[in-house]
Amino acid sequence: MALSAWIVAYDIHADGVRQRCLLALRAESEGYQKSVFEIQGQRDALLALLDHLSNELDIKDSLFAARTLPYQNAWQLGTGFCTPKRDLLVIT
């Protein structure tokens, strides 16, 4: 199965849940900034991770994932960290 690039973001209110999501997403990400992550992986693996994380979310929390299109160019605004392996959009 082919790898795809994903952008994953969250807005989580509880400190403990936010910390667990942060650590889980950082372990899988190639680049991140605060609560936005770039993840390269297979769709099924990402869906399993998101399903696992969503079990801890409260009704007021949100978890968002979007697959980036492979034929689109990425660009960066500002001077934040950028993944050296390939382009990544980082807004600072």
All heavy atoms as an XYZ file, in Angstrom:
727
protein
N       0.841     -1.177      0.000
C       0.000      0.000      0.000
C       0.887      1.241      0.000
O       1.885      1.303      0.694
C      -0.904     -0.033      1.234
C      -1.988      1.010      1.205
S      -3.124      0.884      2.600
C      -4.109     -0.515      2.073
N       0.511      2.242     -0.765
C       1.311      3.455     -0.918
C       1.226      4.353      0.307
O       0.226      4.384      1.004
C       0.828      4.223     -2.142
N       2.320      5.085      0.523
C       2.350      6.066      1.602
C       1.733      7.371      1.110
O       1.859      7.725     -0.051
C       3.785      6.322      2.052
C       4.540      5.140      2.649
C       5.954      5.570      3.020
C       3.817      4.597      3.861
N       1.085      8.081      2.020
C       0.502      9.376      1.721
C       0.936     10.368      2.785
O       1.242      9.989      3.911
C      -1.029      9.295      1.727
O      -1.482      8.419      0.737
N       0.950     11.634      2.424
C       1.252     12.692      3.392
C      -0.063     13.218      3.953
O      -1.025     13.434      3.216
C       2.037     13.805      2.719
N      -0.093     13.399      5.259
C      -1.285     13.858      5.961
C      -0.939     15.058      6.833
O       0.156     15.138      7.373
C      -1.835     12.761      6.860
C      -2.285     11.550      6.120
C      -1.505     10.524      5.664
C      -3.610     11.229      5.739
N      -2.272      9.593      5.015
C      -3.571      9.993      5.060
C      -4.834     11.857      5.911
C      -4.704      9.388      4.555
C      -5.976     11.246      5.414
C      -5.900     10.026      4.740
N      -1.883     15.960      6.995
C      -1.800     17.029      7.972
C      -2.827     16.689      9.054
O      -4.003     16.458      8.756
C      -2.131     18.411      7.348
C      -1.144     18.749      6.246
C      -2.158     19.488      8.427
C       0.294     18.901      6.692
N      -2.375     16.625     10.296
C      -3.242     16.298     11.428
C      -3.151     17.448     12.427
O      -2.053     17.923     12.730
C      -2.820     14.971     12.098
C      -3.715     14.650     13.285
C      -2.838     13.825     11.092
N      -4.293     17.882     12.918
C      -4.333     18.973     13.890
C      -5.365     18.646     14.966
O      -6.302     17.886     14.726
C      -4.705     20.282     13.202
N      -5.171     19.228     16.137
C      -6.147     19.026     17.203
C      -6.352     20.292     18.009
O      -5.528     21.197     18.012
C      -5.738     17.873     18.121
C      -4.444     18.086     18.874
C      -4.362     18.963     19.947
C      -3.298     17.392     18.519
C      -3.178     19.144     20.648
C      -2.110     17.566     19.209
C      -2.065     18.442     20.273
O      -0.894     18.625     20.960
N      -7.486     20.344     18.693
C      -7.800     21.356     19.695
C      -8.408     20.584     20.854
O      -9.572     20.171     20.793
C      -8.765     22.393     19.133
C      -9.090     23.491     20.140
O      -8.365     23.616     21.154
O     -10.068     24.222     19.914
N      -7.611     20.337     21.878
C      -8.011     19.484     22.999
C      -7.884     20.283     24.284
O      -6.848     20.889     24.547
C      -7.146     18.207     23.046
C      -7.340     17.417     21.748
C      -7.494     17.367     24.259
C      -6.432     16.230     21.589
N      -8.920     20.262     25.100
C      -8.978     21.100     26.288
C      -8.291     20.497     27.516
O      -7.635     21.218     28.258
C     -10.435     21.434     26.612
C     -11.069     22.269     25.548
N     -11.591     21.722     24.393
C     -11.229     23.600     25.432
C     -12.057     22.686     23.630
N     -11.853     23.839     24.224
N      -8.431     19.210     27.751
C      -7.858     18.572     28.950
C      -6.360     18.353     28.775
O      -5.920     17.783     27.767
C      -8.560     17.249     29.234
N      -5.579     18.805     29.738
C      -4.117     18.715     29.656
C      -3.609     17.291     29.443
O      -2.756     17.060     28.602
C      -3.466     19.294     30.920
C      -3.652     20.795     31.024
O      -3.892     21.449     29.992
O      -3.547     21.316     32.153
N      -4.127     16.329     30.182
C      -3.653     14.946     30.080
C      -3.929     14.336     28.719
O      -3.068     13.675     28.130
N      -5.127     14.542     28.223
C      -5.497     14.012     26.901
C      -4.666     14.695     25.820
O      -4.154     14.045     24.907
C      -7.003     14.206     26.632
C      -7.369     13.765     25.223
C      -7.830     13.462     27.669
N      -4.508     16.002     25.934
C      -3.699     16.747     24.956
C      -2.262     16.250     24.949
O      -1.664     16.055     23.892
C      -3.750     18.249     25.260
C      -3.051     19.083     24.218
C      -3.236     20.581     24.421
N      -2.909     21.019     25.762
C      -3.806     21.460     26.657
N      -5.083     21.512     26.340
N      -3.424     21.851     27.848
N      -1.693     15.984     26.113
C      -0.314     15.493     26.206
C      -0.176     14.108     25.566
O       0.786     13.846     24.840
C       0.142     15.451     27.668
C       1.562     15.012     27.865
C       2.583     16.008     27.337
O       2.279     17.170     27.066
N       3.803     15.568     27.160
N      -1.138     13.223     25.798
C      -1.085     11.874     25.206
C      -1.198     11.950     23.680
O      -0.477     11.266     22.960
C      -2.174     10.987     25.795
C      -1.855     10.532     27.215
C      -2.821      9.465     27.703
N      -4.183      9.957     27.908
C      -4.598     10.622     28.988
N      -3.759     10.883     29.976
N      -5.860     10.996     29.097
N      -2.077     12.812     23.183
C      -2.204     12.981     21.733
C      -0.932     13.588     21.152
O      -0.463     13.155     20.099
C      -3.402     13.859     21.405
S      -4.968     13.014     21.588
N      -0.377     14.568     21.832
C       0.861     15.198     21.380
C       1.970     14.170     21.236
O       2.639     14.092     20.198
C       1.278     16.287     22.368
C       2.666     16.887     22.164
C       2.699     17.750     20.923
C       3.080     17.686     23.386
N       2.166     13.346     22.252
C       3.242     12.345     22.212
C       3.001     11.299     21.123
O       3.932     10.910     20.416
C       3.397     11.679     23.574
C       3.882     12.609     24.697
C       3.875     11.882     26.030
C       5.247     13.173     24.391
N       1.760     10.860     20.977
C       1.443      9.855     19.957
C       1.660     10.411     18.544
O       2.223      9.728     17.685
C       0.008      9.372     20.120
N       1.244     11.647     18.317
C       1.399     12.236     16.993
C       2.841     12.617     16.704
O       3.315     12.454     15.581
C       0.475     13.440     16.840
C      -1.008     13.086     16.776
C      -1.867     14.328     16.919
C      -1.329     12.335     15.500
N       3.567     13.088     17.696
C       4.995     13.386     17.494
C       5.776     12.137     17.118
O       6.694     12.194     16.306
C       5.605     13.966     18.763
C       5.568     15.439     18.825
C       6.436     15.934     19.955
N       6.132     17.320     20.230
C       6.545     17.973     21.299
N       7.265     17.353     22.205
N       6.237     19.221     21.475
N       5.412     11.008     17.710
C       6.109      9.750     17.418
C       5.931      9.343     15.958
O       6.785      8.664     15.401
C       5.599      8.641     18.341
N       4.842      9.768     15.348
C       4.552      9.398     13.961
C       4.877     10.498     12.962
O       4.887     10.258     11.763
C       3.070      9.035     13.816
C       2.636      7.864     14.665
C       3.337      6.577     14.268
O       3.592      6.374     13.064
O       3.621      5.776     15.167
N       5.133     11.705     13.444
C       5.246     12.837     12.526
C       6.675     13.092     12.074
O       7.636     12.750     12.742
C       4.682     14.098     13.176
O       5.543     14.568     14.178
N       6.763     13.719     10.913
C       8.046     14.130     10.360
C       8.274     15.607     10.596
O       9.385     16.094     10.449
C       8.080     13.801      8.872
C       7.969     12.319      8.625
C       8.151     11.969      7.173
O       8.675     12.790      6.415
O       7.772     10.859      6.801
N       7.249     16.308     10.922
C       7.334     17.727     11.215
C       6.109     18.141     11.984
O       5.039     17.575     11.798
N       6.249     19.086     12.872
C       5.101     19.537     13.636
C       5.343     20.947     14.136
O       6.470     21.418     14.205
C       4.809     18.612     14.813
C       5.944     18.518     15.804
C       6.028     19.400     16.875
C       6.939     17.567     15.655
C       7.087     19.324     17.767
C       7.996     17.487     16.545
C       8.053     18.370     17.600
O       9.099     18.291     18.483
N       4.243     21.599     14.455
C       4.304     22.907     15.069
C       3.093     23.031     15.972
O       1.958     23.056     15.500
C       4.305     24.003     14.020
C       4.501     25.357     14.634
C       4.903     26.386     13.608
O       5.016     26.086     12.435
N       5.116     27.593     14.051
N       3.345     23.062     17.257
C       2.310     23.125     18.289
C       1.313     21.990     18.097
O       1.618     20.856     18.391
C       1.684     24.495     18.348
C       2.694     25.551     18.747
C       2.046     26.835     19.092
C       3.128     27.836     19.479
N       2.588     29.112     19.840
N       0.119     22.247     17.578
C      -0.887     21.200     17.473
C      -1.172     20.777     16.031
O      -2.223     20.222     15.740
C      -2.182     21.663     18.146
O      -2.664     22.824     17.514
N      -0.226     21.015     15.137
C      -0.366     20.635     13.728
C       0.824     19.764     13.342
O       1.961     20.121     13.600
C      -0.445     21.877     12.816
C      -0.587     21.469     11.360
C      -1.593     22.774     13.236
N       0.549     18.620     12.717
C       1.574     17.621     12.432
C       1.534     17.197     10.975
O       0.461     17.108     10.379
C       1.347     16.375     13.303
C       1.323     16.673     14.762
C       0.177     17.154     15.369
C       2.455     16.502     15.526
C       0.162     17.446     16.719
C       2.447     16.798     16.879
C       1.298     17.281     17.468
N       2.696     16.891     10.426
C       2.806     16.296      9.100
C       3.165     14.827      9.322
O       4.174     14.512      9.949
C       3.903     16.970      8.288
C       4.104     16.303      6.944
C       5.370     16.749      6.248
O       6.284     17.256      6.917
O       5.449     16.552      5.029
N       2.327     13.946      8.816
C       2.551     12.508      9.003
C       2.585     11.837      7.637
O       1.702     12.049      6.802
C       1.456     11.880      9.885
C       1.511     12.506     11.280
C       1.603     10.363      9.941
C       0.449     12.017     12.221
N       3.596     11.043      7.410
C       3.747     10.265      6.185
C       3.431      8.826      6.556
O       4.097      8.245      7.411
C       5.179     10.397      5.667
C       5.453      9.671      4.393
C       5.010     10.464      3.177
O       4.570     11.588      3.264
N       5.134      9.859      2.030
N       2.417      8.233      5.940
C       2.101      6.860      6.298
C       0.979      6.289      5.461
O       0.431      6.946      4.576
N       0.640      5.078      5.778
C      -0.448      4.408      5.094
C      -1.777      4.841      5.702
O      -1.887      5.083      6.901
C      -0.288      2.902      5.192
C       0.939      2.383      4.470
C       1.094      0.885      4.596
O       0.392      0.240      5.353
N       2.023      0.333      3.848
N      -2.777      4.925      4.870
C      -4.098      5.394      5.290
C      -4.640      4.554      6.452
O      -5.133      5.105      7.438
C      -5.057      5.339      4.104
C      -6.447      5.807      4.419
C      -7.347      5.708      3.179
N      -8.671      6.140      3.460
C      -9.628      5.367      3.952
N      -9.404      4.103      4.209
N     -10.838      5.851      4.181
N      -4.558      3.248      6.358
C      -5.113      2.387      7.400
C      -4.424      2.585      8.745
O      -5.070      2.582      9.790
C      -5.033      0.913      6.988
C      -5.955      0.597      5.820
O      -6.879      1.397      5.538
O      -5.752     -0.447      5.176
N      -3.108      2.779      8.721
C      -2.363      3.003      9.963
C      -2.755      4.341     10.585
O      -2.932      4.440     11.810
C      -0.856      2.950      9.702
N      -2.911      5.368      9.758
C      -3.319      6.668     10.286
C      -4.731      6.605     10.853
O      -4.998      7.144     11.927
C      -3.239      7.746      9.207
C      -3.681      9.119      9.696
C      -2.684      9.692     10.701
C      -3.887     10.065      8.556
N      -5.631      5.945     10.157
C      -7.002      5.820     10.656
C      -7.046      5.073     11.986
O      -7.825      5.425     12.873
C      -7.891      5.133      9.625
C      -8.191      5.952      8.370
C      -9.016      5.134      7.388
C      -8.879      7.253      8.715
N      -6.215      4.054     12.135
C      -6.153      3.323     13.404
C      -5.651      4.231     14.530
O      -6.190      4.218     15.642
C      -5.262      2.093     13.277
N      -4.633      5.041     14.242
C      -4.114      5.980     15.230
C      -5.180      7.006     15.608
O      -5.416      7.267     16.793
C      -2.868      6.686     14.694
C      -2.305      7.816     15.555
C      -1.846      7.292     16.912
C      -1.174      8.517     14.830
N      -5.847      7.584     14.620
C      -6.885      8.571     14.893
C      -8.048      7.966     15.665
O      -8.611      8.610     16.565
C      -7.383      9.194     13.584
C      -6.362     10.017     12.803
C      -6.956     10.468     11.484
C      -5.866     11.198     13.619
N      -8.411      6.752     15.348
C      -9.481      6.063     16.078
C      -9.094      5.872     17.535
O      -9.889      6.115     18.442
C      -9.797      4.724     15.410
C     -10.975      4.033     16.057
O     -12.053      4.668     16.147
O     -10.825      2.877     16.475
N      -7.859      5.458     17.765
C      -7.354      5.280     19.133
C      -7.395      6.602     19.900
O      -7.860      6.661     21.047
C      -5.935      4.722     19.100
C      -5.267      4.698     20.418
N      -5.604      3.800     21.409
C      -4.291      5.483     20.927
C      -4.860      4.039     22.477
N      -4.057      5.059     22.204
N      -6.914      7.679     19.272
C      -6.888      8.983     19.931
C      -8.293      9.515     20.175
O      -8.566     10.137     21.206
C      -6.089      9.979     19.090
C      -4.603      9.683     18.919
C      -3.964     10.708     18.001
C      -3.885      9.630     20.262
N      -9.203      9.287     19.254
C     -10.553      9.834     19.377
C     -11.329      9.232     20.542
O     -12.264      9.853     21.037
C     -11.333      9.647     18.078
O     -11.634      8.288     17.860
N     -10.929      8.059     20.993
C     -11.608      7.437     22.127
C     -11.460      8.248     23.409
O     -12.261      8.090     24.334
C     -11.086      6.019     22.355
C     -11.534      5.077     21.270
O     -12.605      5.237     20.707
N     -10.703      4.113     20.946
N     -10.448      9.098     23.482
C     -10.216      9.903     24.682
C     -10.800     11.306     24.595
O     -10.804     12.037     25.571
C      -8.710     10.009     24.941
C      -8.045      8.695     25.243
C      -6.650      8.904     25.797
O      -6.517      9.677     26.759
O      -5.718      8.312     25.255
N     -11.282     11.695     23.428
C     -11.726     13.077     23.236
C     -13.069     13.349     23.889
O     -13.936     12.486     23.954
C     -11.813     13.396     21.746
C     -10.517     13.301     20.952
C     -10.778     13.671     19.505
C      -9.425     14.156     21.552
N     -13.231     14.572     24.332
C     -14.478     15.073     24.884
C     -15.295     15.687     23.742
O     -14.747     15.976     22.665
C     -14.144     16.129     25.945
C     -15.361     16.567     26.713
O     -15.795     15.857     27.629
O     -15.886     17.652     26.367
N     -16.549     15.946     23.961
C     -17.425     16.502     22.932
C     -16.939     17.867     22.440
O     -17.141     18.225     21.283
C     -18.889     16.589     23.441
C     -19.828     16.954     22.307
C     -19.027     17.585     24.551
C     -20.488     15.800     21.688
N     -16.253     18.631     23.287
C     -15.784     19.968     22.889
C     -14.410     19.949     22.225
O     -13.937     20.977     21.764
C     -15.779     20.904     24.092
C     -14.862     20.473     25.186
C     -15.033     21.344     26.414
C     -14.209     20.742     27.517
N     -14.807     20.762     28.782
N     -13.751     18.779     22.159
C     -12.447     18.642     21.517
C     -12.610     18.382     20.025
O     -13.670     17.950     19.574
C     -11.663     17.472     22.127
C     -11.342     17.696     23.591
O     -11.220     18.860     24.003
O     -11.219     16.695     24.311
N     -11.551     18.630     19.271
C     -11.580     18.299     17.844
C     -10.241     17.708     17.418
O      -9.197     18.040     17.963
C     -11.914     19.531     17.003
O     -10.945     20.529     17.167
N     -10.320     16.805     16.469
C      -9.157     16.143     15.874
C      -9.415     16.113     14.375
O     -10.456     15.640     13.928
C      -9.016     14.730     16.443
C      -7.864     13.876     15.972
C      -6.526     14.515     16.340
C      -7.959     12.485     16.593
N      -8.488     16.652     13.595
C      -8.686     16.834     12.165
C      -7.528     16.214     11.404
O      -6.375     16.373     11.792
C      -8.754     18.340     11.860
C      -8.776     18.672     10.402
C      -9.947     18.609      9.682
C      -7.620     19.053      9.752
C      -9.974     18.926      8.330
C      -7.630     19.367      8.407
C      -8.811     19.299      7.701
N      -7.820     15.502     10.328
C      -6.779     14.948      9.461
C      -7.177     15.173      8.007
O      -8.339     14.989      7.643
C      -6.587     13.465      9.726
N      -6.204     15.583      7.201
C      -6.444     15.785      5.775
C      -5.251     15.268      4.999
O      -4.101     15.520      5.354
C      -6.659     17.267      5.476
N      -5.535     14.526      3.950
C      -4.472     14.015      3.075
C      -4.062     15.138      2.136
O      -4.901     15.820      1.565
C      -4.981     12.824      2.282
C      -3.925     12.190      1.423
C      -4.471     10.900      0.795
N      -3.651     10.587     -0.332
C      -4.006     10.793     -1.600
N      -5.186     11.273     -1.881
N      -3.189     10.500     -2.577
N      -2.772     15.350      2.006
C      -2.293     16.365      1.069
C      -2.223     15.742     -0.322
O      -1.986     14.547     -0.469
C      -0.917     16.915      1.474
O       0.030     15.847      1.483
C      -0.958     17.555      2.839
N      -2.431     16.555     -1.306
C      -2.402     16.066     -2.679
C      -0.960     15.988     -3.157
O      -0.207     16.957     -3.035
C      -3.222     16.995     -3.577
C      -4.697     17.099     -3.207
C      -5.387     18.137     -4.084
C      -5.388     15.758     -3.321
N      -0.553     14.858     -3.722
C       0.847     14.674     -4.100
C       1.323     15.576     -5.224
O       2.500     15.848     -5.350
C       0.913     13.203     -4.517
C      -0.485     12.834     -4.846
C      -1.371     13.697     -3.989
N       0.430     16.073     -6.049
C       0.836     16.895     -7.182
C       0.800     18.389     -6.863
O       1.079     19.208     -7.713
C      -0.039     16.608     -8.402
C      -1.516     16.723     -8.133
C      -2.158     17.954     -8.190
C      -2.264     15.601     -7.801
C      -3.508     18.068     -7.929
C      -3.617     15.709     -7.542
C      -4.232     16.932     -7.607
O      -5.567     17.034     -7.348
N       0.452     18.752     -5.643
C       0.418     20.158     -5.252
C       1.735     20.562     -4.604
O       2.348     19.782     -3.869
C      -0.717     20.403     -4.262
C      -2.084     20.167     -4.849
C      -2.437     21.189     -5.916
O      -2.132     22.364     -5.768
N      -3.040     20.738     -6.983
N       2.170     21.778     -4.873
C       3.377     22.295     -4.237
C       3.041     22.814     -2.849
O       1.998     23.422     -2.649
C       3.975     23.440     -5.058
C       4.510     22.964     -6.381
O       5.007     21.851     -6.484
N       4.410     23.796     -7.395
N       3.918     22.545     -1.893
C       3.758     23.078     -0.540
C       4.632     24.311     -0.410
O       5.623     24.459     -1.115
C       4.180     22.018      0.478
N       4.279     25.205      0.500
C       5.064     26.408      0.706
C       5.045     26.773      2.172
O       4.233     26.278      2.927
C       4.563     27.540     -0.168
C       3.082     27.694     -0.208
C       2.207     27.027     -1.006
C       2.282     28.547      0.612
N       0.919     27.408     -0.742
C       0.937     28.344      0.241
C       2.564     29.450      1.616
C      -0.119     29.021      0.844
C       1.515     30.131      2.215
C       0.192     29.916      1.823
N       5.937     27.644      2.558
C       6.096     28.010      3.957
C       6.047     29.520      4.120
O       6.647     30.256      3.341
C       7.441     27.493      4.475
C       7.720     27.909      5.906
C       9.028     27.348      6.431
O       9.581     26.425      5.838
N       9.499     27.892      7.517
N       5.338     29.977      5.137
C       5.322     31.373      5.549
C       6.049     31.464      6.880
O       5.890     30.599      7.727
C       3.889     31.877      5.734
C       2.976     31.811      4.526
C       1.564     32.209      4.922
C       3.478     32.729      3.427
N       6.830     32.479      7.104
C       7.525     32.637      8.375
C       8.824     31.855      8.405
O       9.308     31.358      7.391
N       9.386     31.738      9.583
C      10.702     31.113      9.735
C      10.665     29.898     10.650
O      11.678     29.495     11.191
C      11.713     32.127     10.294
O      11.221     32.604     11.557
C      11.908     33.291      9.343
N       9.496     29.295     10.855
C       9.380     28.128     11.723
C      10.101     26.914     11.164
O      10.538     26.897     10.011
N      10.220     25.859     11.989
C      10.862     24.613     11.599
C      10.195     24.049     10.349
O       8.982     24.045     10.237
C      10.758     23.610     12.749
C      11.132     22.210     12.353
C      12.464     21.859     12.231
C      10.168     21.267     12.084
C      12.816     20.579     11.862
C      10.517     19.986     11.712
C      11.844     19.644     11.607
N      10.973     23.568      9.414
C      10.450     22.933      8.209
C      11.143     21.593      8.033
O      12.357     21.493      8.160
C      10.694     23.811      6.985
S       9.895     23.182      5.506
N      10.373     20.574      7.754
C      10.916     19.243      7.541
C      11.943     19.273      6.420
O      11.633     19.701      5.312
C       9.792     18.261      7.161
O       8.789     18.328      8.161
C      10.305     16.840      7.053
N      13.168     18.840      6.670
C      14.196     18.920      5.632
C      14.004     17.933      4.483
O      14.565     18.103      3.425
C      15.487     18.628      6.396
C      15.062     17.871      7.602
C      13.672     18.341      7.930
N      13.229     16.867      4.681
C      13.095     15.833      3.665
C      12.272     16.278      2.465
O      12.439     15.797      1.377
C      12.457     14.588      4.284
C      13.323     13.946      5.338
C      12.629     12.727      5.905
C      13.436     12.143      7.041
N      12.747     11.058      7.699
N      11.325     17.147      2.690
C      10.458     17.608      1.602
C       9.748     18.870      2.061
O       9.885     19.304      3.182
C       9.464     16.542      1.188
C       8.365     16.303      2.192
C       7.493     15.193      1.658
N       6.999     14.409      2.744
C       7.687     13.540      3.440
N       8.919     13.290      3.152
N       7.148     12.879      4.424
N       8.976     19.458      1.183
C       8.267     20.684      1.495
C       7.182     20.462      2.540
O       6.571     19.395      2.598
C       7.616     21.255      0.242
C       8.649     21.687     -0.792
O       9.739     22.081     -0.367
O       8.331     21.626     -1.984
N       6.951     21.474      3.345
C       5.932     21.433      4.383
C       5.418     22.835      4.599
O       6.197     23.782      4.682
C       6.541     20.902      5.693
C       5.708     21.028      6.967
C       4.477     20.118      6.883
C       6.536     20.667      8.174
N       4.122     23.012      4.676
C       3.536     24.297      4.971
C       3.534     24.512      6.472
O       2.974     23.716      7.209
C       2.101     24.379      4.440
C       1.283     25.588      4.862
C       1.923     26.858      4.298
C      -0.127     25.443      4.380
N       4.206     25.567      6.927
C       4.240     25.917      8.342
C       3.846     27.369      8.452
O       4.459     28.238      7.827
C       5.657     25.732      8.941
C       5.670     26.110     10.404
C       6.127     24.300      8.758
N       2.816     27.675      9.214
C       2.388     29.051      9.402
C       2.754     29.480     10.803
O       2.359     28.846     11.773
C       0.866     29.194      9.171
C       0.522     28.749      7.748
C       0.414     30.621      9.440
C      -0.936     28.683      7.468
N       3.572     30.544     10.918
C       4.003     31.023     12.229
C       3.437     32.384     12.523
O       3.035     33.111     11.669
C       5.535     31.088     12.323
O       6.014     31.929     11.295
C       6.145     29.724     12.190
